[in-house]
Amino acid sequence: MKLELKIGNRLRRVEVDRRQGRLCLRLDGREAPADVVEVQPGIYSVLIGGEAFEARVASGPGGPRVSVAGREYPVEIADPRQWRRGRGEVAGAEGRQQILAPMPGKIVRVLVKIGDAVDAGQGLLVVEAMKMQNEIKSSKAGKVERLAASEGQTVNAGDILAVIA
């Protein structure tokens, strides 16, 4: 997805692509040295130069808002139709969705069974990583088609945990 964003008084060209379950960024035509994983709908874990950040993206009446480290950045989209058209691409809310482990860890709880109906944002599994428990949520409403992880299993970042159809 390609966007022209006005962040503050500066116009930036941003390209977002999904490769092997991860989001890749290009900023003003240059590859941004970042590792971005959507850990929950609208919440991203961003690793830049060895530093980790959590970015929250929310839609509002004035367009998207981005919050990083408790600071909110107003973002204006040059063509808002691109945002609406591309949201499914970034959030992955259409079609069969693979739910991936956002980081290495251990599955401590499985909250659903194969065949269960789930809502967008509903918890599917709990992964323990770096002494913290993170609930992995469904990116879309649908049916649990496959569970590829079980309690006690160790997972790597990018491993498929579940498939929602």
C-alpha positions in Angstrom: 0.0 0.0 0.0 1.3 3.4 -0.9 0.4 6.5 1.0 1.3 10.2 1.1 1.2 11.3 4.7 1.4 14.8 6.2 3.1 14.4 9.6 3.3 17.7 11.2 4.2 20.1 8.3 6.2 17.5 6.4 4.9 15.4 3.5 6.2 11.9 3.5 5.7 9.0 1.0 5.2 5.7 2.8 5.0 2.2 1.3 3.9 -0.7 3.4 4.2 -4.3 2.2 3.6 -7.6 3.9 6.4 -10.1 3.4 6.4 -13.5 5.1 4.0 -12.3 7.8 5.9 -9.1 8.6 5.3 -5.5 7.6 8.1 -3.8 5.6 8.4 0.0 5.3 9.8 2.3 2.7 10.0 6.0 3.7 10.4 8.5 0.9 11.7 5.7 -1.4 14.3 4.4 1.1 13.9 1.1 2.9 13.4 1.9 6.6 15.5 -0.3 8.8 12.6 -1.4 10.9 11.0 -4.7 11.9 7.2 -4.2 12.3 4.8 -6.8 13.6 1.1 -6.3 14.1 0.6 -7.8 17.6 -3.1 -6.9 17.8 -5.4 -5.1 15.4 -4.1 -1.5 15.2 -1.2 -2.2 17.6 2.3 -2.7 16.2 5.6 -3.7 17.7 8.3 -1.8 16.0 12.1 -2.5 16.2 14.4 0.2 14.9 18.1 0.1 15.5 17.8 -2.2 18.5 15.1 -0.1 20.2 11.6 -1.4 20.6 8.5 0.7 20.3 4.8 0.1 20.5 2.8 2.1 17.9 -1.0 2.4 18.1 -2.9 3.4 15.0 -6.5 4.5 15.4 -9.0 5.9 13.0 -10.8 9.0 14.0 -13.1 11.6 12.4 -10.0 13.6 11.3 -8.2 10.6 9.9 -5.7 8.3 11.5 -3.8 9.0 14.8 -0.5 7.4 15.6 0.6 7.1 19.3 4.2 6.1 20.1 5.6 6.1 23.7 2.6 8.0 25.0 2.9 10.7 22.4 0.3 11.2 19.7 1.1 12.3 16.2 -1.6 13.7 14.0 -1.4 12.2 10.5 -3.1 13.6 7.5 -3.5 11.4 4.4 -3.3 13.2 1.1 -5.9 10.8 -0.4 -8.1 9.3 2.4 -9.6 6.8 -0.1 -6.2 5.1 -0.1 -6.4 4.6 3.7 -9.9 3.0 3.5 -8.9 0.9 0.5 -5.7 -0.3 2.0 -6.7 -0.9 5.6 -7.6 -4.5 4.9 -4.1 -5.0 3.4 -2.3 -3.7 6.4 -4.6 -5.2 9.1 -5.1 -8.4 7.1 -8.8 -8.5 7.9 -10.0 -10.2 4.6 -9.9 -13.8 3.5 -8.2 -16.6 5.3 -5.8 -15.2 7.9 -2.7 -16.8 9.4 -2.2 -15.7 13.0 1.6 -15.5 13.5 3.7 -15.4 16.7 4.9 -11.8 17.1 8.0 -12.8 19.0 9.7 -16.0 20.3 8.1 -17.4 23.4 6.0 -20.1 25.0 2.3 -20.8 24.6 0.8 -20.7 28.1 -2.9 -20.9 27.2 -5.0 -21.7 24.2 -8.3 -19.9 24.5 -10.2 -21.4 21.5 -10.7 -24.8 19.8 -10.8 -25.7 16.1 -14.3 -24.9 14.8 -15.0 -22.1 17.3 -16.5 -18.9 15.9 -14.4 -15.8 16.8 -14.9 -12.1 16.6 -12.2 -9.6 15.4 -10.0 -8.7 18.4 -11.0 -11.8 20.4 -8.2 -13.6 22.2 -7.0 -16.8 20.7 -3.8 -17.7 22.6 -1.5 -16.4 25.3 2.2 -16.3 24.6 4.8 -15.7 27.3 7.8 -13.8 26.2 10.4 -11.9 28.2 8.5 -12.7 31.4 5.3 -11.0 30.0 2.1 -12.7 28.8 0.7 -11.4 25.5 -2.7 -12.3 24.3 -2.7 -13.0 20.6 -6.0 -11.8 19.1 -7.9 -12.6 15.9 -7.5 -10.1 13.1 -10.9 -10.8 11.8 -14.3 -12.4 12.6 -14.5 -16.0 11.4 -14.0 -19.6 12.3 -10.9 -21.2 13.8 -9.9 -23.5 10.9 -6.5 -24.6 12.3 -4.6 -24.4 15.6 -0.9 -25.0 15.0 0.2 -24.4 18.6 -0.5 -26.1 21.9 0.0 -25.2 25.6 3.6 -25.5 26.6 4.9 -25.3 23.0 7.9 -23.0 22.3 7.4 -20.8 19.2 9.6 -18.6 17.2 8.7 -15.1 15.8 6.7 -15.6 12.6 5.5 -19.2 13.4 1.9 -19.9 12.4 -0.2 -20.2 15.6 -3.7 -20.4 14.0 -5.7 -19.9 10.9 -9.0 -18.0 10.8 -11.3 -18.5 7.8 
